């Protein structure tokens, strides 16, 4: 929190405000909790942070992030029934489940070296992915949306770019359980790499890869962070947001989906996904064709298609108590939907066959991560922040 002060609301009364500048890249998602004082954020700087309004600080002397991955993040989900869990995803073919109860030890700090905590404060306990055949055929796979069910705290939704929405259970048995390493020392390659960066052998421990193995919590990747400083995902990103290590969690077990939901096109922009209904009995997703889709969670059957935006639908949020849904996308307006009696004149279910065919073709020929609609949204954001001239005002031609 870099600023703490007081402002005034429309009624003229004083209102407390907070300004957070902890992330070094755009914040993609915010996950609120039962407590009014804490919330989680995820950003393109590869990190997940927990903010507490009761503990002020001055940026950039921010508390360390809960999680630091090796790839940019854009999706975050949590559930009030299991608040210790949260799932994150982004430019990786996996979603990752973290447990805030499993706090790692600061081995270097215990030896008297302050400020040398590893990249993660909490432990990754599982990965969510697809079958090997699907992964092999989709090399550019990444996840655009992630949610956890509010009613049970067990189910997870992931929306894959150029593919479908998948539902998982955090309690399912992984497809390929990771092998346990019985040695308390790293493998030979890890020892050699560490020895080149740190004079103290054993300052990093690989531990086991199962979620119950306490050695996993003691991983110290400070040496890796130093050696990977300046590593790149793209030249532009690294000029402003240099990477400092990060974890890939390659040895963690992978949980496969219980069911999938197809029909929406997810190629442009970052599509979110959501559970709807009092008991999370429905699954909803936006689409590149400006429509949003609703499926029965258990059967996977498509229940409805509605127009939600003039271009692309990105976000769908349901009211916590009423059968009301808010939908937004590229347009600068938010659409509100609620059930009505009579003929379903606004539904596109009569054209479902053609819509599903077109969207399937769009997914099969999906473009790179940065699509046209996302470019438009980014340009609008830059104009609003003053970092780009307003193109609507026109540019004087130098030849006239």
C-alpha positions as CSV (number, residue, x, y, z in Angstrom):
1,X,0.0,0.0,0.0
2,X,1.7,3.1,-1.2
3,X,-0.8,5.7,-0.2
4,X,-3.3,5.9,2.6
5,X,-5.6,8.9,3.1
6,X,-9.1,10.2,3.0
7,X,-11.3,11.3,0.1
8,X,-14.9,12.4,-0.2
9,X,-17.8,10.5,-1.6
10,X,-20.7,12.0,-3.5
11,X,-22.6,12.8,-0.3
12,X,-19.6,14.9,0.9
13,X,-18.8,12.6,3.8
14,X,-15.2,11.4,4.4
15,X,-14.3,8.0,2.9
16,X,-11.1,6.1,3.5
17,X,-9.1,5.2,0.5
18,X,-6.1,2.9,-0.2
19,X,-3.8,2.8,-3.2
20,X,-1.8,-0.3,-3.9
21,X,1.2,-0.4,-6.2
22,X,2.7,-3.7,-5.1
23,X,2.4,-5.3,-8.6
24,X,4.8,-4.4,-11.4
25,X,2.4,-5.2,-14.2
26,X,-1.3,-4.9,-14.9
27,X,-3.6,-6.5,-12.2
28,X,-5.8,-9.1,-13.9
29,X,-8.1,-10.4,-11.2
30,X,-9.1,-9.7,-7.6
31,X,-10.5,-12.4,-5.3
32,X,-12.4,-11.2,-2.2
33,X,-12.7,-13.1,1.0
34,X,-15.1,-13.4,3.9
35,X,-13.0,-10.9,5.8
36,X,-13.6,-7.3,4.7
37,X,-10.0,-6.5,5.3
38,X,-8.2,-9.0,3.1
39,X,-8.2,-9.9,-0.6
40,X,-6.0,-11.6,-3.2
41,X,-4.7,-10.2,-6.5
42,X,-3.0,-11.7,-9.5
43,X,-1.0,-9.9,-12.2
44,X,1.1,-10.2,-15.3
45,X,4.2,-9.9,-13.2
46,X,3.9,-13.6,-12.4
47,X,2.8,-13.1,-8.8
48,X,-0.1,-13.6,-6.4
49,X,-0.4,-11.1,-3.5
50,X,-2.4,-11.0,-0.4
51,X,-3.4,-7.5,0.8
52,X,-4.6,-6.6,4.3
53,X,-6.1,-3.2,4.9
54,X,-5.1,-3.4,8.6
55,X,-1.4,-3.5,7.9
56,X,-0.2,-0.4,6.0
57,X,3.1,-0.2,4.3
58,X,4.8,2.1,1.8
59,X,5.6,0.8,-1.7
60,X,8.0,-0.4,-3.0
61,X,8.8,-1.9,0.4
62,X,5.9,-4.4,0.0
63,X,5.5,-7.7,1.7
64,X,6.7,-10.6,-0.5
65,X,4.1,-12.2,-2.8
66,X,2.4,-15.5,-1.8
67,X,3.3,-17.0,-5.1
68,X,5.8,-16.3,-7.9
69,X,5.6,-18.4,-11.0
70,X,7.7,-18.7,-14.1
71,X,4.9,-17.4,-16.4
72,X,2.5,-14.4,-16.4
73,X,-0.8,-14.9,-14.6
74,X,-4.2,-13.7,-15.5
75,X,-6.7,-15.9,-13.6
76,X,-7.5,-16.4,-10.0
77,X,-10.2,-18.3,-8.1
78,X,-11.1,-19.0,-4.4
79,X,-14.1,-20.3,-2.4
80,X,-15.4,-19.0,0.9
81,X,-15.9,-22.7,2.1
82,X,-12.2,-23.5,1.6
83,X,-10.5,-20.1,2.0
84,X,-7.1,-21.6,2.5
85,X,-7.1,-22.8,-1.2
86,X,-6.8,-20.7,-4.3
87,X,-6.2,-21.6,-7.9
88,X,-4.2,-19.5,-10.4
89,X,-3.6,-19.8,-14.1
90,X,-2.2,-17.9,-17.0
91,X,0.2,-18.4,-19.9
92,X,0.7,-22.0,-19.0
93,X,-1.1,-25.2,-20.0
94,X,-1.9,-25.9,-16.3
95,X,-3.9,-24.4,-13.5
96,X,-2.2,-24.5,-10.1
97,X,-3.8,-25.1,-6.7
98,X,-2.1,-23.5,-3.6
99,X,-2.7,-24.1,0.1
100,X,-2.1,-21.1,2.4
101,X,-2.0,-23.4,5.4
102,X,1.3,-24.9,4.1
103,X,3.7,-22.1,4.8
104,X,7.3,-22.9,3.9
105,X,10.3,-22.3,6.1
106,X,12.9,-19.6,5.4
107,X,16.0,-21.7,5.8
108,X,18.5,-18.9,5.1
109,X,16.6,-16.6,7.4
110,X,16.9,-19.2,10.2
111,X,20.6,-19.2,9.6
112,X,20.7,-15.4,10.1
113,X,20.4,-14.2,6.5
114,X,17.4,-11.8,6.5
115,X,15.4,-11.1,3.3
116,X,16.4,-14.3,1.5
117,X,13.0,-16.0,1.4
118,X,12.3,-18.2,-1.6
119,X,9.8,-17.3,-4.3
120,X,6.7,-18.8,-2.7
121,X,5.4,-18.3,0.8
122,X,2.8,-21.0,0.3
123,X,2.9,-24.5,-1.3
124,X,1.5,-25.7,-4.6
125,X,-0.4,-28.9,-3.9
126,X,-1.8,-29.9,-7.4
127,X,-1.9,-29.0,-11.0
128,X,-5.0,-29.2,-13.3
129,X,-4.5,-30.1,-16.9
130,X,-5.8,-32.1,-19.9
131,X,-5.0,-35.5,-21.3
132,X,-1.6,-36.1,-22.9
133,X,-3.1,-36.3,-26.5
134,X,-4.8,-32.9,-26.1
135,X,-1.6,-31.3,-24.6
136,X,0.5,-32.6,-27.4
137,X,-1.8,-31.3,-30.1
138,X,-2.1,-27.8,-28.5
139,X,1.4,-26.4,-28.0
140,X,0.2,-22.8,-27.4
141,X,-2.2,-23.9,-24.7
142,X,-2.9,-21.4,-21.9
143,X,-5.7,-20.8,-19.5
144,X,-7.7,-17.5,-19.6
145,X,-10.2,-18.1,-16.7
146,X,-10.2,-20.0,-13.4
147,X,-13.0,-20.3,-10.7
148,X,-13.7,-22.3,-7.6
149,X,-17.2,-23.3,-6.6
150,X,-18.7,-21.2,-3.8
151,X,-21.2,-23.9,-2.7
152,X,-18.7,-26.7,-2.1
153,X,-15.1,-25.3,-2.3
154,X,-14.1,-28.4,-4.2
155,X,-14.8,-27.9,-7.9
156,X,-12.6,-25.9,-10.2
157,X,-13.3,-24.5,-13.7
158,X,-10.6,-23.7,-16.2
159,X,-11.2,-22.0,-19.5
160,X,-8.6,-22.9,-22.2
161,X,-7.8,-20.5,-25.1
162,X,-8.9,-22.1,-28.4
163,X,-10.5,-25.0,-26.5
164,X,-13.3,-25.7,-24.0
165,X,-14.2,-25.1,-20.4
166,X,-13.1,-27.9,-18.1
167,X,-14.4,-28.9,-14.6
168,X,-12.1,-30.5,-12.0
169,X,-12.3,-31.7,-8.4
170,X,-9.4,-30.9,-6.1
171,X,-10.0,-34.3,-4.4
172,X,-9.6,-36.4,-7.5
173,X,-6.6,-38.7,-7.8
174,X,-3.9,-37.3,-10.1
175,X,-3.4,-39.1,-13.4
176,X,0.4,-39.5,-12.8
177,X,1.4,-39.1,-9.2
178,X,4.7,-37.5,-8.9
179,X,7.5,-39.7,-7.6
180,X,8.8,-39.1,-4.1
181,X,12.5,-38.3,-3.6
182,X,13.7,-39.9,-0.5
183,X,17.0,-37.9,-0.3
184,X,17.0,-34.6,1.6
185,X,19.6,-33.4,-0.9
186,X,18.8,-32.1,-4.4
187,X,19.6,-34.2,-7.5
188,X,23.1,-34.0,-8.9
189,X,22.1,-31.4,-11.6
190,X,20.5,-29.2,-9.0
191,X,23.6,-29.4,-6.7
192,X,25.9,-28.4,-9.6
193,X,23.7,-25.5,-10.6
194,X,23.5,-24.3,-7.0
195,X,27.2,-24.8,-6.4
196,X,27.9,-22.3,-9.2
197,X,25.7,-19.7,-7.6
198,X,26.2,-20.2,-3.9
199,X,29.2,-21.2,-1.8
200,X,27.0,-23.1,0.6
201,X,26.1,-26.6,-0.4
202,X,22.7,-27.7,0.8
203,X,21.2,-24.2,1.1
204,X,18.5,-25.4,-1.3
205,X,16.5,-28.6,-0.8
206,X,14.3,-30.1,-3.5
207,X,12.4,-32.3,-1.1
208,X,9.5,-34.5,-2.2
209,X,6.8,-33.6,-4.7
210,X,3.7,-34.8,-2.8
211,X,1.5,-32.2,-1.2
212,X,2.0,-33.8,2.2
213,X,5.8,-33.8,2.1
214,X,7.1,-31.1,4.4
215,X,10.4,-31.0,2.6
216,X,8.6,-29.3,-0.4
217,X,7.7,-26.4,1.8
218,X,11.4,-25.8,2.6
219,X,12.4,-25.2,-1.0
220,X,14.7,-22.2,-1.3
221,X,15.1,-20.8,-4.8
222,X,17.1,-17.7,-3.9
223,X,20.1,-18.9,-5.9
224,X,18.0,-19.7,-8.9
225,X,16.4,-16.2,-8.6
226,X,19.8,-14.6,-8.9
227,X,21.0,-16.8,-11.8
228,X,17.7,-16.2,-13.7
229,X,17.7,-12.4,-13.3
230,X,17.0,-10.9,-16.6
231,X,15.6,-14.1,-18.2
232,X,13.0,-13.3,-20.8
233,X,9.5,-14.1,-21.8
234,X,9.5,-11.2,-24.2
235,X,11.9,-8.3,-24.8
236,X,9.2,-5.7,-24.1
237,X,8.0,-7.2,-20.9
238,X,11.5,-7.6,-19.5
239,X,12.6,-4.1,-20.2
240,X,10.0,-2.8,-17.7
241,X,9.3,-5.9,-15.6
242,X,12.4,-8.0,-15.4
243,X,11.9,-11.6,-14.2
244,X,13.5,-12.8,-10.9
245,X,13.2,-16.5,-11.1
246,X,9.8,-18.1,-10.3
247,X,8.6,-21.6,-10.0
248,X,7.2,-24.0,-12.7
249,X,6.0,-26.8,-10.4
250,X,6.8,-29.4,-13.0
251,X,7.0,-32.2,-10.5
252,X,3.5,-31.7,-9.0
253,X,0.7,-34.2,-9.7
254,X,-1.8,-33.4,-12.5
255,X,-5.5,-33.8,-12.0
256,X,-7.6,-34.5,-15.2
257,X,-11.0,-33.0,-15.8
258,X,-14.3,-34.5,-14.8
259,X,-16.3,-32.9,-17.6
260,X,-16.0,-30.3,-20.4
261,X,-18.3,-27.6,-21.8
262,X,-18.0,-26.7,-25.5
263,X,-19.6,-24.1,-27.7
264,X,-18.0,-20.8,-26.9
265,X,-15.2,-19.3,-28.9
266,X,-12.2,-18.4,-26.8
267,X,-9.4,-16.9,-28.9
268,X,-9.4,-13.2,-28.5
269,X,-8.9,-11.4,-25.1
270,X,-8.9,-13.1,-21.7
271,X,-12.2,-14.9,-21.2
272,X,-13.3,-15.6,-17.6
273,X,-15.6,-18.5,-16.6
274,X,-18.0,-18.9,-13.7
275,X,-20.4,-21.0,-11.8
276,X,-24.0,-19.8,-11.6
277,X,-26.9,-20.8,-9.5
278,X,-27.5,-21.1,-5.7
279,X,-25.7,-24.5,-5.7
280,X,-23.3,-23.8,-8.6
281,X,-25.5,-26.0,-10.8
282,X,-24.7,-24.1,-14.0
283,X,-21.5,-23.2,-15.9
284,X,-21.3,-19.9,-17.8
285,X,-18.7,-18.5,-20.3
286,X,-18.3,-15.6,-22.6
287,X,-17.4,-15.9,-26.3
288,X,-15.6,-14.0,-29.1
289,X,-18.9,-13.7,-31.0
290,X,-20.4,-11.3,-28.4
291,X,-22.6,-14.0,-26.8
292,X,-22.5,-15.8,-23.5
293,X,-23.3,-19.5,-23.0
294,X,-24.9,-21.4,-20.1
295,X,-24.5,-25.2,-19.5
296,X,-25.9,-27.7,-17.0
297,X,-23.0,-28.5,-14.8
298,X,-23.7,-32.2,-14.4
299,X,-25.0,-33.2,-17.8
300,X,-22.9,-30.7,-19.8
301,X,-25.9,-29.9,-22.0
302,X,-26.2,-26.4,-23.4
303,X,-29.1,-24.5,-21.9
304,X,-28.9,-21.1,-23.5
305,X,-27.1,-18.6,-25.7
306,X,-27.6,-14.9,-25.3
307,X,-26.1,-11.7,-26.8
308,X,-24.0,-9.9,-24.2
309,X,-21.7,-7.5,-26.0
310,X,-21.3,-5.9,-29.4
311,X,-17.9,-7.5,-29.8
312,X,-16.6,-10.0,-27.1
313,X,-18.0,-11.2,-23.8
314,X,-15.2,-11.5,-21.2
315,X,-16.8,-11.5,-17.7
316,X,-20.0,-13.0,-16.3
317,X,-21.0,-12.6,-12.6
318,X,-24.1,-13.9,-10.9
319,X,-25.9,-12.2,-8.0
320,X,-25.2,-14.1,-4.7
321,X,-29.0,-14.5,-3.9
322,X,-31.1,-13.4,-6.9
323,X,-31.3,-15.0,-10.4
324,X,-29.6,-12.0,-11.9
325,X,-26.5,-12.1,-14.1
326,X,-24.2,-9.2,-15.1
327,X,-22.2,-9.5,-18.4
328,X,-19.5,-7.3,-19.7
329,X,-17.0,-7.2,-22.5
330,X,-15.4,-4.7,-24.9
331,X,-18.3,-2.4,-24.8
332,X,-18.3,0.3,-22.1
333,X,-21.6,-0.9,-20.7
334,X,-22.7,-3.8,-18.5
335,X,-25.7,-5.8,-19.4
336,X,-28.0,-7.3,-16.7
337,X,-30.0,-10.5,-17.4
338,X,-32.8,-12.0,-15.4
339,X,-35.4,-14.7,-16.2
340,X,-38.7,-13.6,-17.8
341,X,-41.9,-15.3,-18.7
342,X,-43.1,-15.8,-22.3
343,X,-41.3,-16.6,-25.5
344,X,-37.5,-16.6,-25.3
345,X,-37.1,-14.0,-28.0
346,X,-33.6,-13.0,-27.0
347,X,-32.2,-16.5,-27.0
348,X,-30.1,-17.8,-29.9
349,X,-30.8,-21.5,-29.2
350,X,-32.6,-21.8,-32.5
351,X,-29.3,-20.9,-34.2
352,X,-27.2,-23.0,-31.9
353,X,-26.0,-25.5,-34.5
354,X,-24.6,-22.7,-36.8
355,X,-23.1,-20.8,-33.8
356,X,-21.4,-23.9,-32.4
357,X,-19.9,-24.7,-35.8
358,X,-18.5,-21.2,-36.3
359,X,-17.1,-21.1,-32.9
360,X,-15.5,-24.5,-33.2
361,X,-13.8,-23.4,-36.4
362,X,-12.5,-20.2,-34.7
363,X,-11.1,-22.3,-31.8
364,X,-9.4,-24.7,-34.3
365,X,-7.6,-21.9,-36.1
366,X,-6.9,-19.8,-33.0
367,X,-4.4,-17.0,-33.3
368,X,-1.6,-16.0,-30.9
369,X,-2.3,-14.7,-27.4
370,X,-2.7,-11.1,-28.4
371,X,-5.8,-10.8,-30.6
372,X,-7.5,-7.9,-32.3
373,X,-10.0,-7.3,-29.5
374,X,-7.4,-7.4,-26.8
375,X,-5.3,-4.9,-28.8
376,X,-8.3,-2.6,-29.0
377,X,-8.9,-2.9,-25.3
378,X,-5.2,-2.2,-24.5
379,X,-5.2,0.9,-26.8
380,X,-8.2,2.2,-25.0
381,X,-6.6,1.7,-21.6
382,X,-3.4,3.5,-22.8
383,X,-5.5,6.4,-24.1
384,X,-7.4,6.7,-20.8
385,X,-4.1,6.8,-18.8
386,X,-2.7,9.5,-21.0
387,X,0.1,7.3,-22.3
388,X,-1.2,7.3,-25.9
389,X,-2.8,10.2,-27.8
390,X,-6.5,10.2,-28.4
391,X,-6.8,9.0,-31.9
392,X,-10.4,10.2,-32.2
393,X,-9.1,13.8,-32.1
394,X,-7.2,13.2,-35.3
395,X,-3.5,13.7,-36.2
396,X,-2.3,16.7,-38.2
397,X,-0.9,15.6,-41.5
398,X,2.7,16.9,-41.9
399,X,2.3,17.3,-45.7
400,X,-0.7,19.6,-45.6
